[in-house]
Amino acid sequence: MTFHSRKLLLSAAILFGLTTIASAEEVKLRYLASQGGLAAHELAEKLGYFKGTGVSFENVGYAQGGPASLFALASGDVEIGSAATSAVLNSIAGGNDFVAAYPSNGINDQVQSVFYVLDDSPIKSIKDIAGKTIAVNTLGAHLDYTIREALHSQGLPVDAAKPVVVPGPQLEQVLRSNQVDIAAFGYWQTTFEGLAKTHGGVRPVFDDTDVLGDIAGGFVVLRRDFIKAHPEAAKTFVEQSQRALDYAREHPEETKAIFAKALEERGENPELAKYFLGYGVRPGGKAVDRDLQFWIDVLTREGKVEQGQLVTETILYSPETATASN
């Protein structure tokens, strides 16, 4: 009796295990990487957080900026997008049914976007940027809107400065060669900023926290139809990515080592990793209403969206609201 009971229990355990494995949905999420950057889900994957979950990833190239990432998401070429909050909201207002999964980065006194000039530049303050050229990674995203808000804060026309699109790796070069008056290093480009500072001869004029305060800089974005089709995979993706954000804050040196290895594997300069300052997000990787509402108010003020067109609660991810109709 004892023998048969044990045998039955063992068989049941094996069957339960096989059933559990068989029921785990295999979902691959494609994404575009950021030059000189490491997304939270990439860090989470390196840390083994997705092992056994059925969630895997495929890097299908590089994004030339947040709007390009959102375009790829909308077209179905990727399952993960990432962009500045203003770009995300503009895209949703334009008809894309996206959900802001979690803050990709935040800005605070430690992690921020900084606007640099050469040491001998006559530009000393925000008022002086009117009429000047400013290198940014892309238009219609965080740096572009930070410039607009900076000018607005000084009572100047929001289009008084001229943003010029320059890829992150070339920001320092175009500034030093006087092709632009100002180079804006985004909060996600602290690696490039750190390298430029070590070379000397540059100084900051202002940063985005001077204009915006502490706020989420951007969001990782999912399509609502993807979340509805794969609710458990989406939940796992969000939770483990947020877990990695906490790991980076609690283990900065270990994160830099992982970052360096990831850059090397992608054929990029691993030395950049030592300038990584962190993601700048709140504990738990959570967003607050102001992270979205600030930009909703700006877009409403500028006539880009109608009053009440965008509602924070329907945009921010939660397992409940993300699967509801927008």
Protein Blocks (a to p, Z undefined) as FASTA:
>chain_A
ZZmmmmmmmmmmmmmmmmmmmmpccddddddddehiacfklmmmmnopmgonlpacddeb
dcfbjklmmmmmmnopambdcddfklmmmmmmnopacddfbafbdcdfkbccdddddfkl
cbfbfklmgopacddfbehilklmmmmmmmmmnopafklpccddddfklmmmmmmnopaf
bdcddfklmmmmmmmmmngoiacfbdfklmnopadfbdcdddfklmmmmmmlmmmmmmmm
mmmmmmmmmmmmlmmmmmmmmmmmnopafklmmmpgbjoiaehiiacfklmmmmmmmmmm
nopacehkacfklmpgcfklmmpcZZ
